[in-house]
Amino acid sequence: MLIKYKKSMEKIAMGLLSFMPEEKDVKKLQQTIKEYEENQNWQLYLWKEDEDVLGAVGILINDEKRQIIIQHISVNPSHRENGIGQEMVQAIKDIYQEKNQVCANDLTGNFLSRCEEN
């Protein structure tokens, strides 16, 4: 189940986002989390199953182009290859179905392409 990020989930979200190569640096990671907390066009969601948070997906809402850009997506390594990433992408598409397009950025393009193949 996709849940919206709250400040109380900061450590969990940072841990999940740190699995992305571009977010390894702690200062960069803190900056990213701050952007999700303060910028209304940046939204972060966490994937929860039972009591465990297993994944994170961050989006940028581009109202002018009616796009949702998936800019971060990460799944706990011990839960990868179970379709969680695909489920997160589908949940984002369901939440933002009024937008014309859910698309990727340079960091998430390969993953999103693989999701659409399946």
ChimeraX commands (.cxc) that place a marker at each C-alpha (Angstrom):
marker #1 position 0.00,0.00,0.00 radius 0.5
marker #1 position 1.30,3.44,-0.94 radius 0.5
marker #1 position 1.31,5.98,1.89 radius 0.5
marker #1 position 2.24,9.64,1.80 radius 0.5
marker #1 position 5.53,10.59,3.46 radius 0.5
marker #1 position 5.40,12.30,6.86 radius 0.5
marker #1 position 8.26,13.89,8.79 radius 0.5
marker #1 position 8.05,11.05,11.34 radius 0.5
marker #1 position 9.16,8.66,8.56 radius 0.5
marker #1 position 12.29,10.66,7.70 radius 0.5
marker #1 position 14.88,8.03,8.73 radius 0.5
marker #1 position 13.07,5.24,6.88 radius 0.5
marker #1 position 12.70,7.40,3.75 radius 0.5
marker #1 position 16.36,8.45,3.86 radius 0.5
marker #1 position 17.42,4.83,4.23 radius 0.5
marker #1 position 15.40,3.77,1.20 radius 0.5
marker #1 position 16.48,6.71,-0.96 radius 0.5
marker #1 position 20.12,6.07,-0.05 radius 0.5
marker #1 position 19.96,2.88,-2.14 radius 0.5
marker #1 position 19.87,5.12,-5.23 radius 0.5
marker #1 position 23.46,5.78,-6.38 radius 0.5
marker #1 position 22.82,9.51,-6.78 radius 0.5
marker #1 position 21.65,9.80,-3.17 radius 0.5
marker #1 position 24.61,8.11,-1.43 radius 0.5
marker #1 position 26.04,11.41,-0.11 radius 0.5
marker #1 position 24.38,12.31,3.20 radius 0.5
marker #1 position 24.25,16.06,2.45 radius 0.5
marker #1 position 22.62,15.39,-0.94 radius 0.5
marker #1 position 20.16,12.99,0.69 radius 0.5
marker #1 position 19.24,15.54,3.38 radius 0.5
marker #1 position 18.73,18.16,0.68 radius 0.5
marker #1 position 16.44,15.79,-1.25 radius 0.5
marker #1 position 14.32,15.01,1.82 radius 0.5
marker #1 position 14.07,18.72,2.64 radius 0.5
marker #1 position 12.82,19.39,-0.90 radius 0.5
marker #1 position 10.13,16.72,-0.48 radius 0.5
marker #1 position 9.08,18.31,2.81 radius 0.5
marker #1 position 8.99,21.92,1.59 radius 0.5
marker #1 position 8.16,21.92,-2.13 radius 0.5
marker #1 position 4.49,21.20,-2.83 radius 0.5
marker #1 position 5.34,19.95,-6.33 radius 0.5
marker #1 position 7.63,17.26,-4.89 radius 0.5
marker #1 position 5.73,14.36,-3.33 radius 0.5
marker #1 position 7.24,11.33,-1.63 radius 0.5
marker #1 position 5.37,8.09,-1.03 radius 0.5
marker #1 position 6.40,4.97,0.86 radius 0.5
marker #1 position 5.31,1.41,0.13 radius 0.5
marker #1 position 4.11,-0.42,3.22 radius 0.5
marker #1 position 3.26,-4.11,3.54 radius 0.5
marker #1 position 2.01,-5.26,6.92 radius 0.5
marker #1 position 4.16,-3.21,9.32 radius 0.5
marker #1 position 7.22,-2.94,7.07 radius 0.5
marker #1 position 8.09,-0.05,4.78 radius 0.5
marker #1 position 9.75,-1.66,1.76 radius 0.5
marker #1 position 10.01,1.04,-0.87 radius 0.5
marker #1 position 9.90,4.72,-1.73 radius 0.5
marker #1 position 8.82,6.62,-4.82 radius 0.5
marker #1 position 9.27,10.34,-5.27 radius 0.5
marker #1 position 7.54,12.39,-7.91 radius 0.5
marker #1 position 7.66,15.87,-9.36 radius 0.5
marker #1 position 4.28,17.31,-10.37 radius 0.5
marker #1 position 4.54,19.40,-13.54 radius 0.5
marker #1 position 1.13,21.05,-13.81 radius 0.5
marker #1 position 1.98,23.01,-16.96 radius 0.5
marker #1 position 2.64,19.84,-18.96 radius 0.5
marker #1 position 0.16,17.77,-16.95 radius 0.5
marker #1 position 2.94,15.32,-16.13 radius 0.5
marker #1 position 3.99,13.32,-13.13 radius 0.5
marker #1 position 7.74,12.71,-13.28 radius 0.5
marker #1 position 9.02,9.79,-11.25 radius 0.5
marker #1 position 12.33,11.12,-10.00 radius 0.5
marker #1 position 13.21,8.62,-7.27 radius 0.5
marker #1 position 12.26,4.98,-6.87 radius 0.5
marker #1 position 13.85,2.52,-4.49 radius 0.5
marker #1 position 13.04,-0.85,-2.96 radius 0.5
marker #1 position 14.76,-2.45,0.01 radius 0.5
marker #1 position 17.35,-4.80,-1.56 radius 0.5
marker #1 position 16.06,-7.84,0.34 radius 0.5
marker #1 position 12.62,-7.32,-1.25 radius 0.5
marker #1 position 13.63,-6.61,-4.83 radius 0.5
marker #1 position 12.45,-8.73,-7.77 radius 0.5
marker #1 position 9.03,-9.13,-6.10 radius 0.5
marker #1 position 7.19,-6.54,-8.20 radius 0.5
marker #1 position 7.10,-3.83,-5.51 radius 0.5
marker #1 position 8.60,-1.22,-7.83 radius 0.5
marker #1 position 6.00,-1.99,-10.49 radius 0.5
marker #1 position 3.22,-1.81,-7.89 radius 0.5
marker #1 position 4.48,1.60,-6.73 radius 0.5
marker #1 position 4.53,2.92,-10.31 radius 0.5
marker #1 position 0.99,1.61,-10.91 radius 0.5
marker #1 position -0.23,3.16,-7.64 radius 0.5
marker #1 position 1.20,6.54,-8.70 radius 0.5
marker #1 position -0.57,6.20,-12.06 radius 0.5
marker #1 position -3.82,5.43,-10.22 radius 0.5
marker #1 position -3.48,8.37,-7.82 radius 0.5
marker #1 position -2.63,10.84,-10.58 radius 0.5
marker #1 position -4.82,9.48,-13.36 radius 0.5
marker #1 position -6.13,12.98,-14.17 radius 0.5
marker #1 position -2.66,13.93,-15.42 radius 0.5
marker #1 position -1.87,13.09,-19.03 radius 0.5
marker #1 position 1.35,11.27,-18.43 radius 0.5
marker #1 position 3.47,9.54,-15.81 radius 0.5
marker #1 position 7.04,9.62,-17.04 radius 0.5
marker #1 position 10.60,9.17,-15.83 radius 0.5
marker #1 position 13.63,11.37,-15.48 radius 0.5
marker #1 position 17.21,10.37,-16.35 radius 0.5
marker #1 position 17.60,8.47,-13.07 radius 0.5
marker #1 position 14.43,6.39,-13.32 radius 0.5
marker #1 position 14.03,5.96,-17.08 radius 0.5
marker #1 position 15.52,2.46,-17.32 radius 0.5
marker #1 position 13.39,1.17,-14.46 radius 0.5
marker #1 position 10.19,2.67,-15.81 radius 0.5
marker #1 position 10.89,1.17,-19.25 radius 0.5
marker #1 position 11.26,-2.27,-17.67 radius 0.5
marker #1 position 7.97,-1.79,-15.78 radius 0.5
marker #1 position 6.13,-1.02,-18.99 radius 0.5
marker #1 position 7.54,-4.12,-20.72 radius 0.5
marker #1 position 5.90,-6.40,-18.14 radius 0.5
marker link #1:1,2 radius 0.2
marker link #1:2,3 radius 0.2
marker link #1:3,4 radius 0.2
marker link #1:4,5 radius 0.2
marker link #1:5,6 radius 0.2
marker link #1:6,7 radius 0.2
marker link #1:7,8 radius 0.2
marker link #1:8,9 radius 0.2
marker link #1:9,10 radius 0.2
marker link #1:10,11 radius 0.2
marker link #1:11,12 radius 0.2
marker link #1:12,13 radius 0.2
marker link #1:13,14 radius 0.2
marker link #1:14,15 radius 0.2
marker link #1:15,16 radius 0.2
marker link #1:16,17 radius 0.2
marker link #1:17,18 radius 0.2
marker link #1:18,19 radius 0.2
marker link #1:19,20 radius 0.2
marker link #1:20,21 radius 0.2
marker link #1:21,22 radius 0.2
marker link #1:22,23 radius 0.2
marker link #1:23,24 radius 0.2
marker link #1:24,25 radius 0.2
marker link #1:25,26 radius 0.2
marker link #1:26,27 radius 0.2
marker link #1:27,28 radius 0.2
marker link #1:28,29 radius 0.2
marker link #1:29,30 radius 0.2
marker link #1:30,31 radius 0.2
marker link #1:31,32 radius 0.2
marker link #1:32,33 radius 0.2
marker link #1:33,34 radius 0.2
marker link #1:34,35 radius 0.2
marker link #1:35,36 radius 0.2
marker link #1:36,37 radius 0.2
marker link #1:37,38 radius 0.2
marker link #1:38,39 radius 0.2
marker link #1:39,40 radius 0.2
marker link #1:40,41 radius 0.2
marker link #1:41,42 radius 0.2
marker link #1:42,43 radius 0.2
marker link #1:43,44 radius 0.2
marker link #1:44,45 radius 0.2
marker link #1:45,46 radius 0.2
marker link #1:46,47 radius 0.2
marker link #1:47,48 radius 0.2
marker link #1:48,49 radius 0.2
marker link #1:49,50 radius 0.2
marker link #1:50,51 radius 0.2
marker link #1:51,52 radius 0.2
marker link #1:52,53 radius 0.2
marker link #1:53,54 radius 0.2
marker link #1:54,55 radius 0.2
marker link #1:55,56 radius 0.2
marker link #1:56,57 radius 0.2
marker link #1:57,58 radius 0.2
marker link #1:58,59 radius 0.2
marker link #1:59,60 radius 0.2
marker link #1:60,61 radius 0.2
marker link #1:61,62 radius 0.2
marker link #1:62,63 radius 0.2
marker link #1:63,64 radius 0.2
marker link #1:64,65 radius 0.2
marker link #1:65,66 radius 0.2
marker link #1:66,67 radius 0.2
marker link #1:67,68 radius 0.2
marker link #1:68,69 radius 0.2
marker link #1:69,70 radius 0.2
marker link #1:70,71 radius 0.2
marker link #1:71,72 radius 0.2
marker link #1:72,73 radius 0.2
marker link #1:73,74 radius 0.2
marker link #1:74,75 radius 0.2
marker link #1:75,76 radius 0.2
marker link #1:76,77 radius 0.2
marker link #1:77,78 radius 0.2
marker link #1:78,79 radius 0.2
marker link #1:79,80 radius 0.2
marker link #1:80,81 radius 0.2
marker link #1:81,82 radius 0.2
marker link #1:82,83 radius 0.2
marker link #1:83,84 radius 0.2
marker link #1:84,85 radius 0.2
marker link #1:85,86 radius 0.2
marker link #1:86,87 radius 0.2
marker link #1:87,88 radius 0.2
marker link #1:88,89 radius 0.2
marker link #1:89,90 radius 0.2
marker link #1:90,91 radius 0.2
marker link #1:91,92 radius 0.2
marker link #1:92,93 radius 0.2
marker link #1:93,94 radius 0.2
marker link #1:94,95 radius 0.2
marker link #1:95,96 radius 0.2
marker link #1:96,97 radius 0.2
marker link #1:97,98 radius 0.2
marker link #1:98,99 radius 0.2
marker link #1:99,100 radius 0.2
marker link #1:100,101 radius 0.2
marker link #1:101,102 radius 0.2
marker link #1:102,103 radius 0.2
marker link #1:103,104 radius 0.2
marker link #1:104,105 radius 0.2
marker link #1:105,106 radius 0.2
marker link #1:106,107 radius 0.2
marker link #1:107,108 radius 0.2
marker link #1:108,109 radius 0.2
marker link #1:109,110 radius 0.2
marker link #1:110,111 radius 0.2
marker link #1:111,112 radius 0.2
marker link #1:112,113 radius 0.2
marker link #1:113,114 radius 0.2
marker link #1:114,115 radius 0.2
marker link #1:115,116 radius 0.2
marker link #1:116,117 radius 0.2
marker link #1:117,118 radius 0.2
view
